[in-house]
Amino acid sequence: MLHYPQIDPIAISLGPLKIHWYGLMYVIGFVGAWWLGRKRAARLGLVPDDIGDMLFYGALGVVLGGRIGYALFYGFDRLVADPLWLFQVWDGGMSFHGGLIGVLIAALLFARKHGLAFFQLTDFIAPLVPIGLGAGRIGNFINAELPGRVTDVPWAMIYPGGSQPRHPSSLYEFVLEGVVLFAVLWTVSRTPRRRGMISGLFLVLYGLFRFAVEFVRRPDPQLGFIAFDWLTMGMLLSLPMILIGLALIGWSRNQPVDRADDTTRASPTS
């Protein structure tokens, strides 16, 4: 059994200015995606400076989609009772699935602006996303968030304010959603693939990883189990990802190959 390490959630304190580790994790995620994106910019016929524009669209999608998604999926009753709560971001609450929807909308707008095919762009973005996912889960751990269910495994942790050992589920997600997902997508995307295949693989793998971790992650206290005494909201939202991802992989078999050295812009409607 392990005890949760006492980590100050504030990384830097300069008088009234306090920079939290969780915020720094977002910065790490965006900077990492920006740096790697610049290295592959030519694949889309873009110049490296265009990647900063893409990340701006993506950041808006993550923040707006993540917050709105959390309010709709995990706090709908509270949102109805107090609509202004949506803007109380200091209370916390971000949803990956909402952020994903926000990023897809942002990608659609960016693709149209730059004359790219939508799935050509999402295939480019998919290998960059796990950097932010992994960094975000480290931020969750530093904040002692997302403790798992009670367990007796040797690496179980006693979190602050608790007395029972629990799965460090945020670390599981860091490994699966961050390290493993990045390694697979980055490796697969190094060689030419049919359009939509990388995007579909991202959806399938993330959905499977998240669904699996939900079995050891404590259900959101405001929701509990959605059904059958085991189905959680995270599982429910991940199932469509898996199904859509499988369908997208099948669809990609009839799509053109986006070659690594192809700098020709595709039609935005293709």
N, C-alpha and C positions, 0 to 999 in steps of 0.2 A: 504493500500500500504506500502511496506517495502523498505528500502534502503539496497543495498548490503553492508554487513559489510566489512570494509577495513581490509584485511588480507594480511600481508606481505608474498609473495610466498616463501621467503627464510626463512627456519626454523632455521638454524644455520649458522652463519658466523664466520669463524676463519681465519682472514686475507684474503688471496686470495681464500681460500676454502669456497665455498658456497654450502650448502646442501638445496635443495628445498623440499617443502612439497610434491610435486608431486612424486619426487623420493622416499621419505620416504613411500609414500602410496604403491609403488611397493614392498618395503621391507616388510611392514606390511602384504601385501597379500601373499608373498612367505613364510614368517616366520609362519604366521597363518596356511597355508596349510601344511607346514612341520611339525608343532607341532601336528595338528590333524591327519595327515597322519601317523605319528609314532604311535599314539594310536591305529590305525586300521591296522597296517602293517601285523599282523598275518593273516588277512583275505586272503591275497595273498600269504601266505607262505613266506613272506619276513621278514627280520630282520629290526629293526628301522633304522639302518644305510643305508639301501637300499633306504629309502625315500629321503635322501639327493641327491642320484644319480638320482632318478626320478625327483626331483625338478630342478636339473641342466638341464636335457633334456627339461623339461617344460619351464624353463626360456629362453632357446635358442629359443624354438618354439614361445613363446609369443613375444619376441623382434624382431626376424627375420621375423616371419609371420606377426606380427602387422605392421611393417614398410613397408614390401613389399606389403602387402594387401592395406595399405593406398595409396601407390603410384599407384597401379593398379586400385583401385576402386574410389579413390577420387582425384587423381592428375595425371592421365595418360597423359594428354596433356603436363603437365610440365615435366614429366618423359621423354617423347619423345624428348622434346626440350632441356633438360639438364639431361642426365642420371646420372651425378654425384650428382644431387640433392637427389637421393635415400639415399646417405650416409650423408647428412646434417641433422642429427638427431636433432641438436640443434634448427632447425626451427620448431620442433614439428611435430605431425602427426602420429597417431597410429590407426589402425583399429581393432576392436574386432573380426570381421569376419575373417580377415587375421590372427590374433593371434590364433583363434580357429583352422584354418587349420594347422598352424604351430605346435600347441600342438598335434593335431591328428597325424601328421607325427612323432613328437617326441615320442608319445605314442606307435606307431607302432614299432619304433626302440627299445624302452625300453622293450616292450613286447617280442620281438624276442630275445633280449639279456637274459632275465630272464625266458624264457619258459612259458610265460603267454598268455592266449587267449586275443585278442585285446579288445573285449567288456568287458571281465572280468576286465581289467585294466581301461578302460574308466568309467565303473560303479564305480570303486573305486575313480577315480579322480573327477568325476562330482560334488559331494557334497563339494569338497574343493575349486572349482573355484569361487563361489560367494564371498568368502572372498576378493579375489583380485579385483573382479568386483566392489564390494561396496567401497573398499578403493580407487580404481581408480576414482570413481565418486566423492568422497569427494575431491580428488586432483583436479578434473575438477572444482569443486565449488570454492575451494580456489584460483585457477588461474582465476576465473571469466570466465571460458570457457563454451561453450554449453548453452548460454542463450536461453530460449524458445521463443515462438511467443508472440506477444503483447496480453495482456489480462487485464481484470478488476477484476479478482478474488482478494479477500482480502489479499492473501499472495503473490501477484505479487511483483516483485522486479525491481528496477531500477539499472541496472548494470553500472559499470564505463564506461564513454564515451557515455552513452545513455541517453535519456530523456523520454522514454516510458516504462511503467511497463511491465515486461515479466514473463512468467512462469519460475520458477527455475527448469528447466527440469533435470539438473544433480542430484538434490536432489530426484526427482521422481525416477530416475534410481537407485539411491543409495538404496531407500526403496524396489523397486521391484526386481532389479537384484542382490542386495546384501542381504538385510535382509529377504525378503519373499522367494526368491529362495533358500537361504541357509536353512531356517527353514523347507521348504517343503522337499528338497532333503535329508537333514540330518535325519529328522524324518522318511521318507519312507525307507531310507537305513539302519535303525537300525535293521530291521528284514530281514530275507532271502528273496531275490527277484530273479526272473528269469533273466538270463544273457541278458543284453541289455536294460532292462526296465528302469533303472535309467538314462542311457545315453539318451534314447529316451525322457524321461520326462524332462531332462535338456534342450534338443533342443526345445521341444514344448513350455515349459514355458518361456525360454529366448526369443524365437522368438515372442511369443504373447506379452510379456512385452515390448520388444523393438518396435514392430509394433505399439502398443498402444501409447507409449510415443512419437513416431515420429509425431503424430497428433498435439502435443503441442510444439515440439522441432523445432527450426528454421532450415530450410533446409541449408545444407552446401552452403555457398555463391558462391563457384566456380562451383556448379552443379545446384542449385535450385531444382525445381521439375522435376522428370524424365518424368512423364506423367500425364495427366488428372488434372493438377493443384493441385494435392494432394499426388501423389506417390513419395516418396523420395528414395534415394539410400539405406538408412537404412531399409526401408520397403522391398525393392526389394531383399536385401540380407537376410532378415529374413524369407521371405516366404519359401524358400527351407528348412530352418531349421525346420520349423513347419511340413512340409510335410514329410521330412526324419524322424523326430522324431516320428510322428504318425506311419509311416511304421515300424520303429524300435520297437516300443511298440507292434505292432501286431506280428512282427517276434519273439519277445521275448517269446511269449506264448508257443512256441514249443522248447524253450531252457532249459538247465538244471538250477537248482537253485544253486546259489553260496552262500553257507551257511557261516555264520559268523565265524564258528569254523573250516572251511575247509582249511587245509593247504597243500592240494595236488595241485601241479602245473598242469595246463591244457596244452593241446597241443597248440602251438602258432598258429596253423592253424584252430583251432576250433572256 
